[in-house]
Amino acid sequence: MYLPSAFKQNDLIAQVELIRQYPLGLLISYSAEGIEANPIPFLADVDDTGQLILRAHLSRAIGNKMRVDQYFK
């Protein structure tokens, strides 16, 4: 996806703070039924190596509909 330089944020701490302030995001998925966007809460943190950790919570209904089980074994 194209991101204009005016909107680019390279500061990892600023990214994490933004997600903490506005934790509701969209999880966009594509299947044979088409494109779907589901609002879900996200948690953001940085681990000891400086890697961004992004966690999300899916309701069972959304998870079943998206068939996320095919991605996690």
C-alpha positions in Angstrom: 0.0 0.0 0.0 1.3 3.4 -0.9 2.0 5.6 2.1 2.8 9.3 1.5 5.9 10.5 3.3 3.8 13.1 5.2 2.0 10.3 7.0 5.0 8.0 7.5 6.0 7.4 11.2 9.3 5.6 11.7 9.4 6.1 15.5 8.4 2.8 17.0 7.5 4.3 20.4 5.2 6.8 18.7 3.5 3.9 16.8 3.0 1.9 20.0 1.6 5.0 21.8 -0.8 5.7 18.9 -2.2 2.1 19.1 -2.5 2.3 22.9 -4.5 5.6 22.6 -6.7 4.2 19.8 -6.7 0.4 20.2 -9.7 -0.3 17.9 -8.5 -1.3 14.5 -9.8 -3.1 11.4 -8.7 -6.6 10.5 -9.3 -6.9 6.8 -9.6 -10.4 5.3 -10.4 -11.9 1.9 -12.1 -15.1 1.2 -14.3 -16.7 -1.5 -17.1 -14.7 0.0 -15.3 -11.4 -0.7 -13.5 -8.7 1.4 -14.5 -8.2 5.0 -13.4 -5.7 7.6 -14.0 -6.4 11.3 -13.3 -3.9 14.1 -11.2 -5.6 16.8 -9.1 -4.4 19.7 -5.4 -4.4 19.4 -2.6 -4.3 22.1 0.9 -3.1 21.2 4.2 -3.6 22.9 7.9 -3.7 22.2 9.9 -6.8 23.2 13.5 -6.8 24.6 14.9 -6.9 21.1 13.0 -3.9 19.9 10.5 -5.9 17.9 6.9 -4.7 17.8 4.5 -7.2 19.3 0.9 -6.7 18.0 -1.9 -8.7 19.7 -5.5 -8.8 18.7 -8.7 -10.4 20.1 -11.1 -12.1 17.8 -14.6 -13.2 18.9 -15.3 -16.8 18.2 -17.9 -15.8 15.6 -15.5 -13.6 13.7 -12.7 -16.3 14.0 -15.0 -19.0 12.7 -16.2 -16.8 9.8 -12.7 -16.0 8.8 -11.5 -19.6 9.2 -8.4 -18.4 11.1 -7.9 -22.0 12.2 -6.3 -22.7 8.8 -3.4 -20.3 9.7 -2.8 -21.6 13.3 -1.9 -25.2 13.8 
